[in-house]
Amino acid sequence: MELEELKASWNAFDKRLAESDIINLRMVKEMIAQKTRRAFDRIYGLNVYYFAVSLLILGVVFPYVYMNTPISTTSFVIVETILVIGLYPHIKKLNLLSKFNLEGKSCHELSSLVLQYKKVCHNETYWTIAIVSIAMVAFYITELGFNQQASYVLGTRVLLVMGLTLLTFALAYVIAQWQRRRHATQMQEIEQGLEELREFER
């Protein structure tokens, strides 16, 4: 009788131990998922912010500059068109990020989305450089070469505007590099989290 009781107690202990292991595994998985989700939320928020700033420049800032300065209509249309084209990578990234669902997709599917997102980010660098270069060249050609109302003269005023433009680009470059490092860190957290979560799918 004592042997039977001992066996029953041992089986009950084994059962509680197994349940405890399952609970611990669930807690670890949830902690990893939360960390991954937080990194994703920061990246998503950053992209939404960039998109909102781009729309603000496109719809408010540059139109305001156009209405309060002698910038020609041709220059305005060129720059606005290029700014609209420049929104494409933002829209592409937001579309990919909107599909990121830790609960509804497998780690393999999520890793594929991350890879696509990184490709868009890589191509965005060249896209942005090309777009900005074309916009600035077109703007200065139309303004300095064809805008008779502004009567630009190569002097202190024009050099000051060009200097401020270069300074703005330099500042934007520094900020972009800082944000890129933060972005890279968050992407590493997401990729590491997905790699760890993949262990729970086996």
VENFEN-V645561 format. One record per residue. N is the residue number from 1. D_LAST is the distance of its C-alpha to the last C-alpha in Angstrom with 1 decimal. Layout:
((N/D_LAST) (N/D_LAST))
//
This chain:
((1/41.9) (2/40.8) (3/38.2) (4/36.8) (5/36.8) (6/35.0) (7/32.3) (8/31.9) (9/31.8) (10/29.2) (11/27.0) (12/27.5) (13/26.6) (14/23.3) (15/22.5) (16/23.4) (17/21.4) (18/18.2) (19/19.0) (20/19.8) (21/16.4) (22/14.7) (23/17.3) (24/16.9) (25/13.2) (26/14.3) (27/17.1) (28/15.3) (29/13.1) (30/16.4) (31/18.2) (32/16.0) (33/16.2) (34/20.0) (35/20.6) (36/18.9) (37/20.9) (38/24.1) (39/23.9) (40/23.5) (41/26.4) (42/28.6) (43/28.0) (44/28.7) (45/31.7) (46/33.0) (47/32.8) (48/34.6) (49/37.2) (50/37.9) (51/38.2) (52/40.6) (53/42.7) (54/42.9) (55/44.1) (56/46.6) (57/48.0) (58/48.2) (59/49.7) (60/51.8) (61/52.4) (62/53.5) (63/55.5) (64/57.2) (65/58.1) (66/59.3) (67/61.6) (68/63.1) (69/63.6) (70/65.5) (71/62.3) (72/63.0) (73/61.3) (74/60.1) (75/58.3) (76/56.8) (77/55.5) (78/54.1) (79/52.2) (80/50.9) (81/49.7) (82/47.9) (83/46.3) (84/45.1) (85/43.6) (86/41.9) (87/40.0) (88/37.8) (89/35.1) (90/35.0) (91/34.5) (92/31.9) (93/29.8) (94/30.3) (95/29.2) (96/25.9) (97/25.4) (98/26.3) (99/23.2) (100/20.8) (101/19.2) (102/16.3) (103/16.2) (104/16.9) (105/14.9) (106/11.4) (107/11.0) (108/11.9) (109/15.0) (110/15.9) (111/15.8) (112/18.0) (113/20.3) (114/20.6) (115/21.6) (116/24.1) (117/25.4) (118/25.9) (119/27.8) (120/30.1) (121/30.7) (122/31.7) (123/34.0) (124/35.4) (125/37.1) (126/39.2) (127/39.7) (128/41.1) (129/43.3) (130/44.7) (131/45.3) (132/47.0) (133/49.1) (134/50.3) (135/51.1) (136/53.1) (137/55.0) (138/55.8) (139/56.9) (140/59.2) (141/60.7) (142/61.5) (143/62.8) (144/64.7) (145/65.9) (146/66.6) (147/66.8) (148/70.6) (149/70.5) (150/68.6) (151/71.1) (152/68.8) (153/70.6) (154/68.9) (155/69.8) (156/68.6) (157/67.0) (158/65.0) (159/63.9) (160/62.9) (161/60.7) (162/59.1) (163/58.6) (164/57.0) (165/54.7) (166/53.6) (167/53.2) (168/51.0) (169/48.8) (170/48.6) (171/47.6) (172/45.0) (173/43.6) (174/43.3) (175/41.6) (176/39.2) (177/38.3) (178/37.6) (179/35.5) (180/33.6) (181/32.6) (182/31.5) (183/29.5) (184/27.9) (185/26.9) (186/25.3) (187/23.4) (188/22.0) (189/20.9) (190/19.1) (191/17.4) (192/16.5) (193/15.2) (194/13.0) (195/11.7) (196/11.0) (197/9.6) (198/7.0) (199/5.6) (200/5.6) (201/3.8) (202/0.0))
//
